[in-house]
């Protein structure tokens, strides 16, 4: 049996948007960590690049007085975001050609987005352009080591290989940031509270709620689902603590 080539598989984000919110929600802990590092007020302008269906965008807007804008290239994702709120401005555009004037925003962030960008370096350069002096950029991502530690990497080892090709490792992001004009990059690793995985995790996997599951072969995916179901059937307690790296940079 021939195997599908993961590299040749692209993700239709407009199609994914129809089920995205069935398996993904905003992450208050992630938003809390972002807010710990920035001082924002009612005059501050914030841009969420790659906002998807607006889950973290809306959480961020609710947690601060700053004026938040969400941006995504997918029309379908933004339509879902608009169904949740009419208060937060949403813009459809690619991340490497942001439709904003120079020095517009005080804070730009992207959560679990950089691996989706066709040209991360150009996107970081454009983030630098739209940031005001002393404005901050935060890229929330996972290092290659953190990818290897995922629960999905245990049951779907091919997904780890795929994502280590998709995700620029932290040293590569450092190069992008310095090339864009930032003086330095500060990575901060953060481990979220341990969570015992239940049937919700299985349903997320069965709905391919994680983007890397769209990139692996059908064989690898179906074998992983069988292995995961067997673990639940055998009564194994699956506990996982998500690890992220918050990559910070300031425009001076």
Backbone torsions as a table, in degrees:
resi	resn	phi	psi	omega
1	UNK	NA	130.5	-179.9
2	UNK	-75.4	147.9	-179.7
3	UNK	-102.9	143.1	178.1
4	UNK	-70.7	147.9	177.8
5	UNK	-89.6	111.6	-178.0
6	UNK	-58.4	-34.1	-177.1
7	UNK	-65.0	-26.3	-176.9
8	UNK	-85.0	-5.4	-174.6
9	UNK	-93.3	118.1	176.6
10	UNK	-100.7	161.7	-177.7
11	UNK	-105.7	128.1	175.9
12	UNK	-89.4	98.2	-174.3
13	UNK	-70.5	-28.2	174.8
14	UNK	-64.8	-38.6	177.4
15	UNK	-69.8	-43.4	179.8
16	UNK	-61.2	-32.9	-177.0
17	UNK	-58.4	-26.5	-177.1
18	UNK	-67.8	-26.4	-178.9
19	UNK	-120.3	-1.4	-172.4
20	UNK	-56.2	-45.5	-176.2
21	UNK	-75.4	-9.8	174.0
22	UNK	-72.7	-22.5	-173.6
23	UNK	-126.2	-7.6	-179.4
24	UNK	-129.7	140.6	176.3
25	UNK	-131.8	169.2	175.3
26	UNK	-67.5	159.3	-176.6
27	UNK	-118.3	96.9	-178.7
28	UNK	-58.9	-33.4	-179.0
29	UNK	-66.4	-39.0	178.4
30	UNK	-65.8	-44.8	178.9
31	UNK	-63.0	-40.3	178.2
32	UNK	-58.9	-43.7	179.7
33	UNK	-64.2	-38.3	176.7
34	UNK	-61.2	-45.0	-175.4
35	UNK	-71.0	-19.4	178.2
36	UNK	-67.2	-22.0	-170.7
37	UNK	-106.5	-5.2	-176.9
38	UNK	-127.7	147.2	176.0
39	UNK	-106.7	110.7	-176.1
40	UNK	-122.7	148.6	174.7
41	UNK	-134.7	-169.7	-175.1
42	UNK	-68.7	-14.4	177.5
43	UNK	-93.4	-6.3	-176.1
44	UNK	-78.4	137.3	176.4
45	UNK	-107.7	129.9	-174.7
46	UNK	-125.0	139.4	178.8
47	UNK	-122.4	125.1	173.7
48	UNK	-100.0	106.3	-177.6
49	UNK	-86.8	126.7	-177.3
50	UNK	75.2	48.4	-171.2
51	UNK	-73.8	-14.0	-179.5
52	UNK	60.7	-130.6	-179.7
53	UNK	-86.3	12.5	170.9
54	UNK	83.0	13.8	-175.8
55	UNK	-59.0	-56.9	179.9
56	UNK	-73.3	-29.9	178.4
57	UNK	-58.5	-47.7	-177.3
58	UNK	-71.0	-38.0	175.6
59	UNK	-60.7	-43.0	-179.9
60	UNK	-63.3	-44.9	-179.0
61	UNK	-63.2	-36.7	-179.8
62	UNK	-71.2	-25.6	-174.0
63	UNK	-92.7	-2.6	-176.3
64	UNK	-144.8	160.9	175.5
65	UNK	-87.0	-3.9	-178.5
66	UNK	-65.9	158.5	178.4
67	UNK	-93.4	115.0	-170.8
68	UNK	-107.6	136.9	174.3
69	UNK	-121.8	138.1	175.6
70	UNK	-105.1	143.6	179.9
71	UNK	-134.3	135.3	176.2
72	UNK	-153.4	154.4	179.7
73	UNK	-84.8	-18.5	-174.5
74	UNK	-89.9	120.9	176.3
75	UNK	-62.8	-41.8	-178.3
76	UNK	-62.1	-42.8	178.7
77	UNK	-61.8	-44.1	-178.1
78	UNK	-68.2	-33.6	176.1
79	UNK	-61.2	-41.2	176.9
80	UNK	-64.6	-40.0	178.6
81	UNK	-63.0	-40.3	-178.5
82	UNK	-66.5	-27.4	177.9
83	UNK	-66.9	-23.9	-176.9
84	UNK	-88.1	-30.5	-176.8
85	UNK	-159.3	139.1	174.0
86	UNK	-101.8	-0.6	-173.3
87	UNK	-86.1	-31.6	-176.8
88	UNK	-92.6	122.6	178.1
89	UNK	-63.2	138.2	-179.8
90	UNK	-127.6	133.9	-174.3
91	UNK	-126.6	133.1	176.0
92	UNK	-96.3	117.1	-179.6
93	UNK	-171.0	156.5	174.6
94	UNK	-74.6	155.1	-174.5
95	UNK	-72.9	-17.8	-177.3
96	UNK	-96.7	-0.9	173.4
97	UNK	-136.8	70.1	-176.6
98	UNK	-67.1	128.4	-175.0
99	UNK	-84.6	54.4	-178.5
100	UNK	-135.2	154.8	179.5
101	UNK	-71.7	160.6	175.8
102	UNK	-56.5	143.8	172.1
103	UNK	56.6	44.4	-179.1
104	UNK	-87.9	-41.9	-167.7
105	UNK	-106.1	149.9	176.4
106	UNK	-91.6	-23.1	-179.4
107	UNK	-149.5	131.1	174.9
108	UNK	-123.6	131.2	176.8
109	UNK	-136.6	156.7	173.8
110	UNK	-142.9	126.3	-177.1
111	UNK	-111.2	117.5	-179.7
112	UNK	52.5	51.0	-175.0
113	UNK	-123.8	-32.8	-166.9
114	UNK	-58.6	-31.3	-179.3
115	UNK	-74.3	-12.7	176.7
116	UNK	-88.4	-13.4	-172.6
117	UNK	-81.9	132.1	179.0
118	UNK	-67.3	-27.7	-179.8
119	UNK	-139.7	81.1	-176.7
120	UNK	-57.4	-38.6	-179.1
121	UNK	-60.7	-45.2	179.0
122	UNK	-65.8	-36.0	179.1
123	UNK	-65.8	-40.0	178.1
124	UNK	-68.2	-37.0	176.6
125	UNK	-62.8	-40.0	-179.9
126	UNK	-73.3	-30.8	173.5
127	UNK	-62.6	-41.2	176.9
128	UNK	-60.3	-42.6	-178.2
129	UNK	-61.0	-43.1	-174.7
130	UNK	-85.0	-6.4	176.9
131	UNK	-79.3	140.3	173.9
132	UNK	-77.7	161.8	175.9
133	UNK	-55.0	136.0	-175.1
134	UNK	71.7	7.1	174.8
135	UNK	-73.3	155.3	-175.0
136	UNK	-114.9	147.8	173.6
137	UNK	-118.6	136.4	172.1
138	UNK	-132.0	126.8	176.5
139	UNK	-111.5	113.5	177.6
140	UNK	-94.2	121.0	-173.9
141	UNK	-150.3	-171.0	175.1
142	UNK	-128.6	136.9	174.2
143	UNK	-72.2	166.9	178.2
144	UNK	-61.7	-35.6	176.9
145	UNK	-65.2	-40.5	179.1
146	UNK	-67.5	-34.7	176.3
147	UNK	-61.9	-42.3	-179.4
148	UNK	-63.3	-26.6	-178.0
149	UNK	-87.0	-0.9	179.6
150	UNK	-65.6	154.2	173.2
151	UNK	-67.5	-37.5	179.2
152	UNK	-63.5	-29.4	179.0
153	UNK	-69.0	-28.2	176.8
154	UNK	-67.2	-47.6	-175.0
155	UNK	-88.1	-23.7	179.8
156	UNK	-128.3	70.8	-175.1
157	UNK	-57.3	-28.8	178.2
158	UNK	-63.9	-27.3	-179.7
159	UNK	-67.5	-32.4	177.7
160	UNK	-67.1	-41.8	178.7
161	UNK	-64.0	-42.2	179.0
162	UNK	-62.4	-45.0	-175.0
163	UNK	-74.5	-27.7	175.3
164	UNK	-70.6	-19.8	171.9
165	UNK	-82.1	-35.0	-178.2
166	UNK	-78.6	-42.8	-174.8
167	UNK	-82.0	122.0	169.5
168	UNK	-67.5	133.0	178.8
169	UNK	-70.8	169.6	-170.1
170	UNK	-62.0	-36.6	179.5
171	UNK	-67.0	-30.6	177.4
172	UNK	-71.9	-40.5	176.3
173	UNK	-61.6	-37.6	176.6
174	UNK	-57.3	-44.5	179.1
175	UNK	-62.8	-43.5	178.0
176	UNK	-58.8	-44.9	-176.0
177	UNK	-65.3	-44.6	179.6
178	UNK	-66.5	-39.3	179.6
179	UNK	-65.4	-31.6	-179.4
180	UNK	-70.8	-21.1	179.1
181	UNK	123.0	-8.9	175.9
182	UNK	-67.6	147.5	-177.8
183	UNK	-77.1	-33.8	-179.5
184	UNK	-157.9	163.5	178.5
185	UNK	-120.6	135.9	179.0
186	UNK	-122.0	107.2	177.7
187	UNK	-89.1	135.1	177.5
188	UNK	-126.8	115.9	179.1
189	UNK	-82.2	142.7	-179.5
190	UNK	-141.7	130.7	177.5
191	UNK	-106.4	122.6	-179.7
192	UNK	-74.1	164.1	179.7
193	UNK	-58.4	141.1	178.5
194	UNK	-60.7	140.2	179.5
195	UNK	-127.0	133.6	173.5
196	UNK	-84.5	121.0	-176.6
197	UNK	-76.9	139.8	-177.5
198	UNK	-128.9	-159.1	-177.4
199	UNK	-62.6	-24.7	177.9
200	UNK	-60.8	-39.0	178.8
201	UNK	-64.2	-42.4	178.3
202	UNK	-61.7	-42.2	179.2
203	UNK	-65.1	-37.5	176.8
204	UNK	-60.7	-44.3	179.0
205	UNK	-64.6	-42.6	-178.9
206	UNK	-66.0	-25.8	176.0
207	UNK	-92.9	7.4	-176.5
208	UNK	50.1	48.3	-178.9
209	UNK	-72.1	-11.2	176.2
210	UNK	-103.2	129.3	-170.2
211	UNK	-60.4	-32.1	-177.3
212	UNK	-67.6	-20.0	177.9
213	UNK	-72.5	-15.2	173.3
214	UNK	-82.1	-10.4	-173.3
215	UNK	-102.5	-13.7	-178.3
216	UNK	-92.6	166.9	-178.5
217	UNK	-70.4	159.2	178.4
218	UNK	-61.4	-39.7	178.0
219	UNK	-57.4	-50.0	-177.9
220	UNK	-64.0	-38.9	-179.8
221	UNK	-66.1	-49.2	-176.7
222	UNK	-65.7	-36.0	177.2
223	UNK	-65.5	-40.4	178.9
224	UNK	-63.6	-40.4	177.9
225	UNK	-62.9	-42.0	178.7
226	UNK	-62.4	-42.9	-179.6
227	UNK	-65.8	-39.3	179.8
228	UNK	-66.4	-44.5	178.5
229	UNK	-61.3	-38.5	179.2
230	UNK	-64.3	-37.8	178.8
231	UNK	-63.3	-42.9	177.3
232	UNK	-66.0	-42.8	-179.3
233	UNK	-61.6	-36.7	-179.1
234	UNK	-79.7	0.9	176.8
235	UNK	78.5	17.4	179.9
236	UNK	-69.8	134.6	176.7
237	UNK	-89.3	110.8	-177.5
238	UNK	-95.9	111.3	179.3
239	UNK	-115.8	135.9	-175.0
240	UNK	-141.4	137.6	173.1
241	UNK	-116.2	111.9	-179.1
242	UNK	-68.6	133.7	176.8
243	UNK	-109.1	133.3	176.4
244	UNK	-131.7	157.0	170.5
245	UNK	-115.2	123.2	176.2
246	UNK	-95.7	108.8	-178.1
247	UNK	-95.0	114.2	-174.9
248	UNK	-107.3	143.0	173.7
249	UNK	-149.5	147.0	-179.6
250	UNK	-121.7	136.4	176.5
251	UNK	-85.9	115.6	-177.4
252	UNK	-102.1	NA	NA
